[in-house]
Amino acid sequence: MAQIKTIAFIGLGIMGTPIAANLMKAGFELHVWARRREKAEALLTAGAKWHGSAASAAHAADAVITMLGEPKDVESVWLGTDGLIGAARSGAFLIDMTTSSPSLAARLHEEGARRGLRVLDSPVTGGRAGAENAKLALFVGGEKDDFDACASVWSAVSARASYMGKAGSGQAAKAANQIAVAGVLSGVCESLAYARAAGLDLNKLFPLLCAGSAKSSQLEKIGAKILAGDDTPSFFVRYLAKDLRIGVGEAASLGLTLEVARDALANLDELTARGMGELGTQALVHHYEKKA
């Protein structure tokens, strides 16, 4: 089986750039394209090769990785004019790390297979810190042999990569993850909003919450930012809303109603409508603290 030596990376945002940097650190030759070249400058300085289009980058590589914003972006970049599926070399691996829909992932796999491409859906969790430190967790769907063949890619960017099943299974697993995240996030924000309104000293309360049965990584990370009044994003409000929209929609197709996820989605949408979509998800606390 051919070894992956060259990777094209499309999507140099808050997560994509550090993931791409870690691939270079692991020894992969990196090919990049971005709508704004300045987003790639740090990678280019480190030795990445610039291309004039996503299609050109894809054609130069053994594997192509995308980390985009929304399913519509994935559909456009993969299947649109000069799309990746048409540009990639036969036998290449195409890996989508975007949090997207299971149905689109299955469609991309089917379209890719017809062209001799090995398509995997591999959304990630772990936030910006996980991306920077190569400590992400990956949910991967597709063919098991293709998952195994990409072991060197997974090890370069993650602490754990798990094969979840057929195409689309990675995206379904990520949806489950985001549903859980939104529930805990909502609970943390409600708790701290209530405590502040009740006149409690959050600096005294917070260590107790972290030491007791309420303890969670979301509480520790998000709660600390709320106490500091820090809305800086490691993950955007609008992106979590997008992820939950996928999860709630998928659940509905399965005959399920997810009340907590649905309410969290409505609250995140309300924040976005107030101009807070680019803030970190900890900004959800502002929904609960708004004046009636």
Backbone as CSV, one residue per row, in Angstrom:
resi,resn,N_x,N_y,N_z,CA_x,CA_y,CA_z,C_x,C_y,C_z
1,MET,0.837,-1.194,0.000,0.000,0.000,0.000,0.875,1.247,0.000
2,ALA,0.550,2.200,-0.894,1.361,3.403,-1.023,1.335,4.212,0.270
3,GLN,2.486,4.749,0.625,2.597,5.567,1.827,2.195,7.000,1.513
4,ILE,1.501,7.630,2.462,1.117,9.030,2.294,2.311,9.906,2.640
5,LYS,2.755,10.686,1.669,3.888,11.590,1.882,3.510,13.044,1.694
6,THR,2.561,13.306,0.817,2.163,14.682,0.518,0.692,14.880,0.850
7,ILE,0.376,16.013,1.464,-0.999,16.305,1.869,-1.380,17.703,1.405
8,ALA,-2.547,17.816,0.797,-3.135,19.112,0.489,-4.113,19.453,1.604
9,PHE,-4.018,20.679,2.115,-4.899,21.076,3.212,-5.692,22.303,2.779
10,ILE,-7.006,22.188,2.866,-7.913,23.258,2.451,-8.780,23.642,3.647
11,GLY,-8.672,24.896,4.071,-9.460,25.373,5.212,-8.561,25.799,6.348
12,LEU,-7.934,26.962,6.216,-6.918,27.396,7.174,-7.510,28.395,8.171
13,GLY,-8.443,27.901,8.967,-9.074,28.727,9.981,-8.523,28.459,11.366
14,ILE,-9.340,28.689,12.369,-8.919,28.601,13.763,-8.466,27.193,14.130
15,MET,-9.016,26.180,13.473,-8.617,24.785,13.705,-7.689,24.269,12.614
16,GLY,-7.988,24.623,11.380,-7.237,24.071,10.268,-5.766,24.428,10.264
17,THR,-5.450,25.681,10.583,-4.049,26.109,10.534,-3.163,25.318,11.491
18,PRO,-3.529,25.161,12.778,-2.664,24.355,13.641,-2.625,22.879,13.262
19,ILE,-3.708,22.340,12.738,-3.688,20.947,12.281,-2.698,20.800,11.125
20,ALA,-2.764,21.733,10.186,-1.839,21.701,9.052,-0.393,21.840,9.514
21,ALA,-0.166,22.717,10.498,1.189,22.905,11.027,1.720,21.618,11.643
22,ASN,0.870,20.885,12.338,1.307,19.631,12.957,1.602,18.553,11.919
23,LEU,0.900,18.581,10.815,1.215,17.645,9.729,2.613,17.918,9.179
24,MET,2.949,19.196,9.039,4.292,19.538,8.583,5.345,19.108,9.594
25,LYS,5.060,19.315,10.864,6.010,18.909,11.905,6.248,17.402,11.882
26,ALA,5.222,16.651,11.470,5.354,15.191,11.401,6.086,14.726,10.147
27,GLY,6.438,15.671,9.271,7.233,15.316,8.111,6.498,15.240,6.784
28,PHE,5.207,15.544,6.780,4.473,15.533,5.521,4.791,16.785,4.711
29,GLU,4.881,16.615,3.403,4.990,17.763,2.513,3.588,18.350,2.351
30,LEU,3.446,19.638,2.639,2.124,20.253,2.690,1.892,21.173,1.498
31,HIS,0.729,21.018,0.880,0.282,21.873,-0.216,-0.979,22.601,0.241
32,VAL,-1.036,23.905,0.050,-2.154,24.671,0.602,-2.725,25.652,-0.414
33,TRP,-3.981,25.977,-0.194,-4.668,27.059,-0.891,-5.672,27.653,0.082
34,ALA,-5.855,28.962,0.014,-6.870,29.641,0.815,-7.395,30.816,0.007
35,ARG,-8.615,31.220,0.293,-9.186,32.363,-0.435,-8.363,33.627,-0.217
36,ARG,-7.773,33.730,0.980,-6.879,34.858,1.267,-5.504,34.292,1.584
37,ARG,-4.535,34.590,0.737,-3.206,34.016,0.883,-2.589,34.323,2.247
38,GLU,-2.916,35.469,2.834,-2.304,35.833,4.111,-2.615,34.818,5.213
39,LYS,-3.714,34.086,5.079,-4.038,33.064,6.074,-3.040,31.902,6.041
40,ALA,-2.332,31.768,4.925,-1.379,30.667,4.779,0.057,31.092,5.016
41,GLU,0.307,32.376,5.279,1.681,32.880,5.314,2.575,32.139,6.307
42,ALA,2.071,31.883,7.516,2.896,31.194,8.513,3.285,29.806,8.030
43,LEU,2.367,29.112,7.380,2.662,27.778,6.850,3.629,27.861,5.681
44,LEU,3.459,28.867,4.843,4.363,29.030,3.710,5.781,29.335,4.184
45,THR,5.885,30.159,5.221,7.194,30.465,5.795,7.855,29.196,6.330
46,ALA,7.026,28.269,6.856,7.552,27.018,7.411,7.850,25.978,6.335
47,GLY,7.501,26.280,5.062,7.854,25.364,3.992,6.705,24.786,3.190
48,ALA,5.463,25.155,3.506,4.327,24.674,2.718,4.386,25.239,1.308
49,LYS,3.772,24.530,0.360,3.780,24.939,-1.043,2.417,25.547,-1.396
50,TRP,2.437,26.752,-1.947,1.214,27.473,-2.287,0.696,27.045,-3.664
51,HIS,-0.638,26.980,-3.791,-1.283,26.688,-5.068,-2.326,27.754,-5.367
52,GLY,-2.590,27.947,-6.639,-3.542,28.965,-7.047,-4.988,28.551,-6.920
53,SER,-5.239,27.282,-6.605,-6.609,26.797,-6.432,-6.606,25.552,-5.563
54,ALA,-7.768,25.249,-5.001,-7.902,24.021,-4.210,-7.674,22.804,-5.106
55,ALA,-8.143,22.876,-6.347,-7.987,21.753,-7.264,-6.518,21.475,-7.558
56,SER,-5.742,22.540,-7.743,-4.312,22.365,-8.009,-3.608,21.718,-6.824
57,ALA,-3.940,22.171,-5.618,-3.333,21.584,-4.416,-3.697,20.110,-4.302
58,ALA,-4.960,19.794,-4.552,-5.430,18.416,-4.437,-4.719,17.507,-5.430
59,HIS,-4.512,17.979,-6.640,-3.900,17.146,-7.680,-2.440,16.832,-7.368
60,ALA,-1.820,17.635,-6.503,-0.400,17.454,-6.183,-0.157,16.513,-5.016
61,ALA,-1.210,15.982,-4.380,-1.041,15.312,-3.095,-1.549,13.876,-3.083
62,ASP,-0.975,13.102,-2.153,-1.444,11.736,-1.905,-2.740,11.729,-1.109
63,ALA,-2.926,12.756,-0.280,-4.125,12.872,0.549,-4.557,14.328,0.577
64,VAL,-5.853,14.546,0.679,-6.422,15.887,0.752,-7.268,15.961,2.014
65,ILE,-7.054,16.993,2.808,-7.828,17.196,4.029,-8.537,18.539,3.945
66,THR,-9.819,18.550,4.269,-10.568,19.799,4.337,-11.054,20.034,5.761
67,MET,-11.003,21.299,6.172,-11.545,21.728,7.466,-12.271,23.044,7.190
68,LEU,-13.536,22.930,6.853,-14.314,24.062,6.363,-15.374,24.469,7.383
69,GLY,-16.230,25.420,7.003,-17.172,25.959,7.960,-18.458,25.168,8.101
70,GLU,-19.132,24.928,6.986,-20.469,24.349,7.016,-20.621,23.324,5.900
71,PRO,-21.672,22.494,5.986,-21.888,21.501,4.929,-21.939,22.110,3.533
72,LYS,-22.550,23.296,3.388,-22.627,23.917,2.064,-21.238,24.247,1.525
73,ASP,-20.297,24.591,2.417,-18.920,24.845,1.985,-18.263,23.555,1.510
74,VAL,-18.511,22.475,2.234,-17.953,21.166,1.856,-18.485,20.755,0.484
75,GLU,-19.781,20.884,0.302,-20.387,20.500,-0.972,-19.791,21.309,-2.124
76,SER,-19.610,22.610,-1.910,-19.058,23.469,-2.959,-17.612,23.108,-3.286
77,VAL,-16.778,22.951,-2.253,-15.349,22.696,-2.474,-15.109,21.292,-3.027
78,TRP,-15.898,20.337,-2.602,-15.697,18.963,-3.061,-16.350,18.698,-4.419
79,LEU,-17.565,19.232,-4.624,-18.362,18.837,-5.787,-18.607,19.955,-6.782
80,GLY,-18.237,21.189,-6.447,-18.473,22.315,-7.340,-17.504,22.349,-8.501
81,THR,-17.545,23.463,-9.237,-16.615,23.647,-10.352,-15.180,23.537,-9.856
82,ASP,-14.367,22.740,-10.532,-12.990,22.464,-10.098,-12.959,21.878,-8.689
83,GLY,-13.948,21.059,-8.367,-14.036,20.455,-7.042,-12.964,19.414,-6.794
84,LEU,-12.771,19.102,-5.532,-11.701,18.196,-5.136,-11.877,16.791,-5.701
85,ILE,-13.111,16.313,-5.751,-13.335,14.950,-6.230,-12.934,14.820,-7.697
86,GLY,-13.142,15.888,-8.458,-12.740,15.852,-9.853,-11.255,16.085,-10.059
87,ALA,-10.607,16.736,-9.098,-9.201,17.117,-9.261,-8.217,16.118,-8.665
88,ALA,-8.627,15.386,-7.629,-7.700,14.491,-6.934,-7.261,13.333,-7.823
89,ARG,-6.050,12.853,-7.573,-5.513,11.729,-8.337,-6.203,10.425,-7.932
90,SER,-6.368,9.540,-8.869,-6.966,8.243,-8.573,-6.171,7.544,-7.468
91,GLY,-6.877,7.003,-6.496,-6.235,6.327,-5.377,-5.924,7.229,-4.209
92,ALA,-6.115,8.544,-4.374,-5.830,9.477,-3.284,-6.856,9.343,-2.159
93,PHE,-6.424,9.726,-0.971,-7.314,9.786,0.189,-7.900,11.187,0.281
94,LEU,-9.212,11.282,0.437,-9.882,12.559,0.661,-10.547,12.495,2.033
95,ILE,-10.125,13.366,2.919,-10.551,13.323,4.316,-11.225,14.641,4.677
96,ASP,-12.476,14.585,5.087,-13.167,15.809,5.505,-13.223,15.866,7.022
97,MET,-12.526,16.854,7.616,-12.525,17.057,9.058,-13.560,18.084,9.503
98,THR,-14.287,18.658,8.553,-15.373,19.566,8.888,-16.446,18.822,9.672
99,THR,-17.095,19.489,10.612,-18.302,18.911,11.201,-19.431,19.161,10.225
100,SER,-19.903,18.099,9.598,-20.876,18.201,8.519,-21.974,17.163,8.748
101,SER,-22.783,16.919,7.742,-23.908,15.995,7.921,-23.546,14.575,7.496
102,PRO,-24.064,13.576,8.191,-23.810,12.189,7.803,-24.248,11.878,6.377
103,SER,-25.360,12.459,5.959,-25.859,12.172,4.611,-24.921,12.735,3.545
104,LEU,-24.368,13.917,3.770,-23.417,14.473,2.812,-22.138,13.643,2.798
105,ALA,-21.688,13.206,3.963,-20.487,12.368,4.026,-20.678,11.082,3.224
106,ALA,-21.847,10.477,3.334,-22.128,9.255,2.578,-22.144,9.542,1.077
107,ARG,-22.677,10.698,0.704,-22.715,11.073,-0.712,-21.301,11.295,-1.258
108,LEU,-20.462,11.967,-0.505,-19.091,12.208,-0.942,-18.334,10.891,-1.102
109,HIS,-18.572,9.970,-0.177,-17.926,8.657,-0.259,-18.340,7.941,-1.536
110,GLU,-19.622,7.986,-1.833,-20.133,7.317,-3.030,-19.568,7.962,-4.294
111,GLU,-19.570,9.304,-4.340,-19.039,10.008,-5.517,-17.544,9.732,-5.675
112,GLY,-16.821,9.744,-4.559,-15.394,9.492,-4.618,-15.065,8.086,-5.075
113,ALA,-15.809,7.115,-4.564,-15.556,5.712,-4.921,-15.697,5.491,-6.418
114,ARG,-16.642,6.192,-7.027,-16.845,6.058,-8.471,-15.630,6.548,-9.264
115,ARG,-14.835,7.408,-8.644,-13.663,7.978,-9.316,-12.353,7.369,-8.800
116,GLY,-12.476,6.292,-8.029,-11.282,5.622,-7.536,-10.620,6.329,-6.376
117,LEU,-11.389,7.117,-5.616,-10.861,7.858,-4.473,-11.283,7.191,-3.175
118,ARG,-10.495,7.428,-2.129,-10.719,6.774,-0.835,-11.153,7.857,0.153
119,VAL,-12.454,7.964,0.352,-13.046,9.090,1.079,-13.375,8.702,2.515
120,LEU,-12.977,9.562,3.450,-13.241,9.362,4.873,-13.837,10.637,5.474
121,ASP,-14.821,10.480,6.319,-15.284,11.625,7.118,-14.630,11.511,8.493
122,SER,-13.990,12.601,8.922,-13.204,12.556,10.157,-13.326,13.857,10.940
123,PRO,-14.537,14.194,11.420,-14.664,15.389,12.252,-13.858,15.235,13.544
124,VAL,-13.540,16.363,14.159,-12.634,16.359,15.309,-13.311,16.975,16.526
125,THR,-12.762,16.685,17.697,-13.152,17.375,18.917,-11.889,17.632,19.736
126,GLY,-11.940,18.696,20.527,-10.780,19.062,21.329,-10.454,20.541,21.279
127,GLY,-11.138,21.287,20.396,-10.968,22.727,20.351,-9.610,23.167,19.847
128,ARG,-9.384,24.483,19.927,-8.142,25.046,19.411,-6.930,24.494,20.150
129,ALA,-7.042,24.311,21.467,-5.906,23.780,22.225,-5.558,22.373,21.753
130,GLY,-6.578,21.553,21.493,-6.326,20.209,20.991,-5.682,20.225,19.620
131,ALA,-6.110,21.171,18.780,-5.515,21.285,17.449,-4.060,21.721,17.539
132,GLU,-3.786,22.696,18.394,-2.420,23.214,18.519,-1.457,22.181,19.096
133,ASN,-1.953,21.369,20.016,-1.097,20.418,20.724,-1.162,19.000,20.160
134,ALA,-1.830,18.843,19.017,-1.995,17.520,18.394,-2.638,16.528,19.355
135,LYS,-3.630,17.010,20.105,-4.319,16.178,21.088,-5.804,16.030,20.769
136,LEU,-6.170,16.216,19.523,-7.564,16.076,19.134,-8.025,14.628,19.265
137,ALA,-9.323,14.445,19.306,-9.925,13.119,19.134,-10.662,13.145,17.803
138,LEU,-10.543,12.064,17.034,-11.125,11.998,15.696,-12.178,10.904,15.627
139,PHE,-13.312,11.228,15.018,-14.376,10.260,14.751,-14.320,9.969,13.252
140,VAL,-14.044,8.735,12.867,-13.787,8.466,11.449,-14.789,7.478,10.874
141,GLY,-15.352,7.841,9.720,-16.246,6.957,8.989,-15.708,6.683,7.602
142,GLY,-16.032,5.523,7.046,-15.555,5.141,5.714,-15.167,3.678,5.710
143,GLU,-14.249,3.320,4.837,-13.774,1.934,4.763,-12.683,1.708,5.811
144,LYS,-12.744,0.563,6.501,-11.780,0.280,7.562,-10.350,0.231,7.013
145,ASP,-10.149,-0.324,5.836,-8.801,-0.385,5.264,-8.242,1.019,5.021
146,ASP,-9.097,1.927,4.617,-8.654,3.304,4.374,-8.313,3.998,5.687
147,PHE,-9.109,3.738,6.705,-8.804,4.268,8.039,-7.433,3.792,8.502
148,ASP,-7.178,2.500,8.350,-5.892,1.940,8.784,-4.731,2.527,7.984
149,ALA,-4.946,2.767,6.700,-3.881,3.287,5.850,-3.488,4.715,6.211
150,CYS,-4.368,5.417,6.918,-4.108,6.811,7.296,-3.574,6.946,8.723
151,ALA,-3.056,5.870,9.288,-2.594,5.891,10.680,-1.567,6.986,10.927
152,SER,-0.675,7.215,9.975,0.357,8.234,10.179,-0.236,9.638,10.202
153,VAL,-1.324,9.836,9.480,-2.012,11.131,9.500,-2.691,11.334,10.846
154,TRP,-3.400,10.312,11.301,-4.108,10.445,12.587,-3.119,10.720,13.717
155,SER,-2.008,10.009,13.743,-1.056,10.159,14.844,-0.388,11.533,14.833
156,ALA,-0.334,12.177,13.677,0.307,13.494,13.584,-0.538,14.594,14.189
157,VAL,-1.853,14.386,14.289,-2.726,15.492,14.705,-3.596,15.177,15.915
158,SER,-3.581,13.930,16.380,-4.549,13.565,17.415,-3.947,12.689,18.505
159,ALA,-4.645,12.665,19.625,-4.303,11.734,20.691,-5.061,10.426,20.527
160,ARG,-6.181,10.485,19.787,-7.006,9.288,19.612,-7.828,9.428,18.343
161,ALA,-7.777,8.428,17.500,-8.622,8.358,16.314,-9.370,7.036,16.361
162,SER,-10.676,7.082,16.244,-11.477,5.863,16.359,-12.292,5.642,15.093
163,TYR,-12.239,4.418,14.597,-13.050,4.040,13.442,-14.468,3.772,13.924
164,MET,-15.443,4.531,13.383,-16.820,4.453,13.865,-17.723,3.600,12.981
165,GLY,-17.276,3.313,11.743,-18.108,2.493,10.869,-18.172,3.061,9.461
166,LYS,-19.229,2.735,8.756,-19.381,3.111,7.349,-19.367,4.630,7.163
167,ALA,-19.290,5.061,5.914,-19.275,6.486,5.594,-20.458,7.199,6.255
168,GLY,-20.166,8.333,6.871,-21.178,9.089,7.601,-21.178,8.809,9.083
169,SER,-20.577,7.700,9.500,-20.575,7.335,10.918,-19.720,8.284,11.746
170,GLY,-18.658,8.807,11.156,-17.848,9.790,11.869,-18.651,11.036,12.167
171,GLN,-19.410,11.481,11.173,-20.238,12.672,11.366,-21.364,12.416,12.375
172,ALA,-21.936,11.234,12.348,-22.978,10.904,13.331,-22.407,10.899,14.743
173,ALA,-21.187,10.369,14.889,-20.543,10.347,16.199,-20.248,11.763,16.682
174,LYS,-19.809,12.630,15.762,-19.537,14.017,16.148,-20.820,14.720,16.557
175,ALA,-21.923,14.431,15.883,-23.201,15.012,16.269,-23.564,14.605,17.696
176,ALA,-23.343,13.340,18.029,-23.606,12.878,19.394,-22.730,13.631,20.392
177,ASN,-21.472,13.843,20.023,-20.549,14.588,20.883,-21.056,16.016,21.124
178,GLN,-21.478,16.673,20.057,-21.909,18.069,20.185,-23.209,18.198,20.955
179,ILE,-24.064,17.211,20.850,-25.296,17.202,21.648,-24.944,17.154,23.130
180,ALA,-23.971,16.316,23.493,-23.532,16.232,24.886,-22.860,17.530,25.331
181,VAL,-22.006,18.088,24.476,-21.323,19.338,24.801,-22.336,20.448,25.077
182,ALA,-23.336,20.560,24.223,-24.323,21.633,24.371,-25.124,21.489,25.656
183,GLY,-25.417,20.248,26.025,-26.154,20.038,27.262,-25.360,20.461,28.484
184,VAL,-24.070,20.073,28.529,-23.221,20.445,29.664,-22.962,21.954,29.662
185,LEU,-22.684,22.505,28.485,-22.468,23.953,28.377,-23.676,24.725,28.907
186,SER,-24.869,24.304,28.516,-26.080,24.980,28.973,-26.208,24.890,30.488
187,GLY,-25.915,23.724,31.043,-25.989,23.558,32.489,-24.996,24.445,33.224
188,VAL,-23.775,24.541,32.710,-22.760,25.393,33.335,-23.205,26.846,33.303
189,CYS,-23.676,27.306,32.150,-24.086,28.706,32.027,-25.298,29.009,32.904
190,GLU,-26.261,28.115,32.945,-27.419,28.315,33.813,-26.997,28.380,35.273
191,SER,-26.114,27.471,35.677,-25.668,27.415,37.067,-24.992,28.704,37.495
192,LEU,-24.051,29.175,36.672,-23.297,30.370,37.049,-24.148,31.624,36.947
193,ALA,-25.067,31.666,35.976,-25.979,32.816,35.891,-26.868,32.874,37.130
194,TYR,-27.376,31.723,37.557,-28.195,31.672,38.766,-27.395,32.087,39.992
195,ALA,-26.189,31.538,40.133,-25.381,31.840,41.312,-25.053,33.326,41.401
196,ARG,-24.740,33.928,40.249,-24.435,35.360,40.255,-25.672,36.164,40.634
197,ALA,-26.825,35.802,40.097,-28.060,36.522,40.417,-28.434,36.353,41.886
198,ALA,-28.052,35.208,42.461,-28.343,34.955,43.878,-27.363,35.642,44.806
199,GLY,-26.402,36.347,44.264,-25.447,37.101,45.074,-24.286,36.295,45.597
200,LEU,-24.051,35.111,45.049,-22.931,34.295,45.508,-21.613,34.787,44.924
201,ASP,-20.541,34.540,45.636,-19.205,34.855,45.155,-18.754,33.700,44.261
202,LEU,-18.714,33.956,42.954,-18.389,32.878,42.017,-16.970,32.360,42.195
203,ASN,-16.081,33.199,42.668,-14.703,32.763,42.885,-14.599,31.760,44.027
204,LYS,-15.535,31.818,44.968,-15.589,30.825,46.040,-16.369,29.587,45.598
205,LEU,-17.441,29.816,44.840,-18.297,28.713,44.427,-17.622,27.813,43.395
206,PHE,-16.923,28.437,42.445,-16.401,27.690,41.305,-15.494,26.522,41.714
207,PRO,-14.540,26.710,42.631,-13.701,25.567,43.026,-14.506,24.432,43.657
208,LEU,-15.583,24.782,44.344,-16.428,23.750,44.943,-17.171,22.954,43.871
209,LEU,-17.668,23.665,42.855,-18.338,22.965,41.761,-17.375,22.005,41.060
210,CYS,-16.135,22.471,40.876,-15.134,21.655,40.182,-14.675,20.465,41.009
211,ALA,-14.889,20.522,42.324,-14.452,19.441,43.205,-15.544,18.423,43.471
212,GLY,-16.788,18.766,43.119,-17.913,17.897,43.445,-18.466,17.143,42.259
213,SER,-19.707,16.702,42.371,-20.310,15.864,41.341,-20.631,16.635,40.057
214,ALA,-20.569,17.967,40.099,-20.780,18.770,38.885,-19.528,18.851,38.028
215,LYS,-18.431,18.314,38.508,-17.144,18.436,37.821,-17.211,17.897,36.390
216,SER,-16.632,18.656,35.459,-16.489,18.225,34.069,-15.461,19.118,33.404
217,SER,-14.923,18.668,32.282,-13.955,19.494,31.565,-14.615,20.754,31.033
218,GLN,-15.886,20.653,30.638,-16.604,21.849,30.180,-16.731,22.866,31.305
219,LEU,-17.084,22.403,32.496,-17.196,23.314,33.632,-15.859,23.995,33.899
220,GLU,-14.789,23.226,33.934,-13.482,23.784,34.276,-13.003,24.788,33.231
221,LYS,-13.162,24.465,31.957,-12.660,25.348,30.896,-13.593,26.531,30.665
222,ILE,-14.868,26.238,30.482,-15.827,27.286,30.167,-16.109,28.154,31.385
223,GLY,-16.245,27.505,32.555,-16.531,28.261,33.770,-15.442,29.267,34.094
224,ALA,-14.194,28.867,33.909,-13.084,29.785,34.191,-13.149,31.004,33.281
225,LYS,-13.524,30.816,32.028,-13.638,31.944,31.108,-14.808,32.848,31.488
226,ILE,-15.894,32.258,31.930,-17.047,33.062,32.348,-16.686,33.927,33.552
227,LEU,-15.993,33.346,34.521,-15.573,34.108,35.692,-14.648,35.255,35.300
228,ALA,-13.822,35.035,34.296,-12.866,36.065,33.869,-13.498,37.087,32.917
229,GLY,-14.753,36.854,32.536,-15.387,37.744,31.573,-14.751,37.666,30.198
230,ASP,-14.227,36.497,29.864,-13.469,36.299,28.631,-14.337,35.575,27.598
231,ASP,-14.734,36.291,26.558,-15.552,35.707,25.490,-14.722,35.291,24.279
232,THR,-13.391,35.277,24.421,-12.518,34.912,23.304,-12.847,33.492,22.825
233,PRO,-12.998,33.303,21.519,-13.415,31.972,21.044,-12.283,30.964,20.940
234,SER,-12.535,29.762,21.429,-11.783,28.606,20.969,-12.717,27.794,20.072
235,PHE,-14.021,28.080,20.194,-15.034,27.528,19.293,-16.179,28.534,19.260
236,PHE,-16.639,28.875,18.070,-17.610,29.949,17.899,-19.035,29.531,18.277
237,VAL,-19.793,30.480,18.819,-21.218,30.292,19.083,-21.935,29.817,17.822
238,ARG,-21.678,30.469,16.699,-22.415,30.128,15.476,-22.041,28.745,14.957
239,TYR,-20.809,28.288,15.233,-20.429,26.954,14.788,-21.098,25.873,15.631
240,LEU,-21.209,26.103,16.938,-21.923,25.124,17.756,-23.393,25.078,17.354
241,ALA,-23.969,26.248,17.024,-25.347,26.258,16.541,-25.475,25.441,15.259
242,LYS,-24.511,25.600,14.354,-24.518,24.819,13.116,-24.454,23.332,13.406
243,ASP,-23.575,22.944,14.328,-23.426,21.532,14.678,-24.715,20.968,15.273
244,LEU,-25.331,21.749,16.150,-26.574,21.275,16.771,-27.711,21.194,15.761
245,ARG,-27.716,22.101,14.798,-28.752,22.040,13.765,-28.663,20.707,13.013
246,ILE,-27.416,20.288,12.761,-27.220,18.990,12.120,-27.733,17.873,13.026
247,GLY,-27.343,17.898,14.305,-27.739,16.847,15.237,-29.235,16.771,15.449
248,VAL,-29.867,17.926,15.629,-31.325,17.948,15.836,-32.044,17.461,14.584
249,GLY,-31.541,17.864,13.412,-32.157,17.410,12.167,-31.999,15.915,11.966
250,GLU,-30.804,15.392,12.256,-30.577,13.951,12.125,-31.462,13.174,13.103
251,ALA,-31.591,13.698,14.319,-32.432,13.032,15.317,-33.883,12.989,14.854
252,ALA,-34.357,14.091,14.279,-35.738,14.139,13.795,-35.977,13.083,12.715
253,SER,-34.961,12.876,11.855,-35.112,11.865,10.800,-35.178,10.458,11.376
254,LEU,-34.689,10.308,12.614,-34.725,9.014,13.294,-35.915,8.888,14.241
255,GLY,-36.788,9.888,14.231,-37.975,9.865,15.082,-37.730,10.303,16.506
256,LEU,-36.615,10.997,16.745,-36.273,11.451,18.097,-36.467,12.952,18.230
257,THR,-36.868,13.376,19.431,-36.931,14.798,19.765,-35.946,15.047,20.894
258,LEU,-34.961,15.890,20.651,-33.916,16.165,21.635,-34.184,17.518,22.280
259,GLU,-34.889,17.505,23.407,-35.341,18.766,23.990,-34.193,19.665,24.426
260,VAL,-33.186,19.103,25.088,-32.065,19.925,25.575,-31.292,20.510,24.399
261,ALA,-30.979,19.682,23.413,-30.248,20.166,22.246,-31.060,21.201,21.481
262,ARG,-32.353,20.969,21.365,-33.210,21.913,20.648,-33.244,23.265,21.342
263,ASP,-33.357,23.257,22.676,-33.381,24.509,23.432,-32.029,25.218,23.356
264,ALA,-30.944,24.444,23.442,-29.611,25.046,23.335,-29.430,25.694,21.972
265,LEU,-29.899,25.034,20.929,-29.816,25.594,19.582,-30.567,26.915,19.494
266,ALA,-31.788,26.956,20.042,-32.572,28.198,20.010,-31.848,29.323,20.748
267,ASN,-31.209,28.997,21.868,-30.503,30.010,22.650,-29.255,30.514,21.918
268,LEU,-28.547,29.602,21.264,-27.361,29.997,20.490,-27.765,30.842,19.284
269,ASP,-28.871,30.488,18.663,-29.373,31.290,17.545,-29.765,32.689,18.019
270,GLU,-30.321,32.769,19.218,-30.694,34.073,19.775,-29.454,34.936,19.987
271,LEU,-28.381,34.333,20.494,-27.138,35.077,20.665,-26.583,35.535,19.322
272,THR,-26.627,34.658,18.331,-26.128,35.019,17.006,-26.913,36.190,16.443
273,ALA,-28.232,36.185,16.634,-29.070,37.285,16.167,-28.726,38.595,16.874
274,ARG,-28.161,38.493,18.070,-27.732,39.682,18.817,-26.306,40.105,18.461
275,GLY,-25.718,39.465,17.459,-24.383,39.841,17.016,-23.266,39.158,17.766
276,MET,-23.551,38.037,18.462,-22.549,37.359,19.275,-22.077,36.037,18.683
277,GLY,-22.374,35.815,17.416,-22.043,34.536,16.809,-20.558,34.250,16.707
278,GLU,-19.718,35.308,16.708,-18.279,35.120,16.613,-17.602,35.010,17.974
279,LEU,-18.378,35.039,19.042,-17.809,34.875,20.383,-17.635,33.391,20.692
280,GLY,-16.875,33.109,21.750,-16.719,31.726,22.196,-18.014,31.195,22.775
281,THR,-18.148,29.876,22.826,-19.402,29.280,23.279,-19.742,29.628,24.727
282,GLN,-18.728,30.019,25.526,-18.998,30.441,26.892,-19.899,31.666,26.946
283,ALA,-20.008,32.392,25.821,-20.884,33.561,25.751,-22.349,33.183,25.889
284,LEU,-22.667,31.889,25.864,-24.043,31.463,26.102,-24.563,31.983,27.439
285,VAL,-23.670,32.249,28.379,-24.097,32.773,29.674,-24.847,34.094,29.520
286,HIS,-24.542,34.855,28.463,-25.213,36.138,28.252,-26.680,35.943,27.917
287,HIS,-27.025,34.808,27.358,-28.439,34.524,27.101,-29.199,34.456,28.422
288,TYR,-28.610,33.809,29.405,-29.290,33.624,30.690,-29.256,34.880,31.535
289,GLU,-28.296,35.742,31.313,-28.160,36.933,32.146,-28.807,38.175,31.541
290,LYS,-29.411,38.032,30.380,-30.062,39.191,29.774,-31.244,39.617,30.630
291,LYS,-31.513,40.917,30.625,-32.624,41.442,31.413,-33.939,41.202,30.688
292,ALA,-34.924,40.848,31.463,-36.252,40.586,30.892,-36.854,41.888,30.367
